[in-house]
C-alpha cells in the first residue's frame, strides 16, 4: 500500500517551482487527499488555502516577469518617438500590479493573524 504523508505548509519558494509538467511531487501535495485510510486523487478545482497561495504566487510573479519583459522590449526595440506614451501606459500597468501585490500581502497578513489567534 502506498502511504503518503500530507504536507500542510508551503514555504515562500519551496514547491512553487514544481507546478510544471504534471510534477508528481506537486501532485502529492495538491492532487491527493486522505479520506479515512484511503488516498483520493482529486482532479478538479482546488480552493484550499495552500492551492490559492500557489496560484497567487504564480500569477503575481508571472505578471511581474511579463512587466519586466514589456519594459525591456519598449526600451530596446520601440522607436524613440513612441516610447514616452508606451512607457506611461506600462507604468500604469506596473502600478496596478503593485496594488494587487499590496492587497495580497494584506490578505496574507490577515490569514496569518487568524491562524496565530487559533493557536
N, C-alpha and C positions, 0 to 999 in steps of 0.2 A: 504494500500500500504506500502510495506517495504521500508524505507528510510535508506540508508547507507551513512555515512559521510566519504568521501575519506580521507585516510591518506597519506601524501606526504613524510614524513620523517620517517626513522627508526633509532633508537638510536643504540649505539655500542653493547649493549647486549639485547635490548628490545625484539623484536619479532622474533629473530633468532631461539630461542628455540621452537617456535611454529610450525616449519616446520616438524612436525611429525604426522603421522596417520590422514591425511586429516583434520587438525585442522581448524575449522570454523573461528576462529579469524584471522588466516593467510590467509584463502581463501577470506575473505572480503577485505584484503589489497592487495592481489596479484592475486586473481582469478576473480575479477569483475572490470568492468569499467563503467563509466557513458556515455551514448550516448543520449544526449538531456535530456529528462525526464525519460529515461529508464535505468535500470541496465542490463548490458550484462555480462553473465558469460563467461569467457574466458577459454577454455580448449585447451592448446597448449603451444608452446614455448613463454615465456615472456622475451623479450630482453630489457625491460625498465631498467633504471639505478638502481632503487631500487631492482629489481629482480637479476640483475648482482651482486650487493653488497651482497645480501643474499647468492647467490651461492658461491661467492668468500669467504665469511666468513666461510661457511660450509666446503668448500674444504680446506681452509687454516688451520682451527682448526682440522679438521679430519686428515689431514696429520701430523700435529703436535702431536696429540694424538697417532697416529699409530707409529710415530717415537719413542715416549716415551715407548710404549709397546714393540717395537722391541729392544730398548736398554736394557730394563729391562729383557726381555727374554734372550738376549745374556749374560748379566752379571750374571744371576741367573741359567741358565739351559744349557749353552753350555760348553763343556769341555775346560779347560784352554788352551790347545794346539791349539784350533781352534778360540779362542776369538780374538786374535790380528788381524787376517785377516778380520774377520767379523766386528769388530769394525771400521777398516779402511773404509770398504765399507759403513757401517752405517753412519760414519762421512761424507762421500761424499754425501750420500743421504740427511743428515741434512743440509749440506752446500747448496745444490740445493734448498731445501725447504726455507731456509733463503733468498736466492737470489730471489725466487719468491715472498716472503713476502715483500722484499725491493722494487721490481718492483711494486707490488700492492700499497704500500704506496706512491710511487712517482706518480702513476696514480691517486690515490685518491686526492693527493695534487693538481695536475693539474686541476682535475674536480672542486675542491673547489675554486680554484683561478678563473676559468672561471665563476662559479656561482656568486662569490663575485663581479666580474667585471660587471656582468649583472645588479646588484642592486647597 
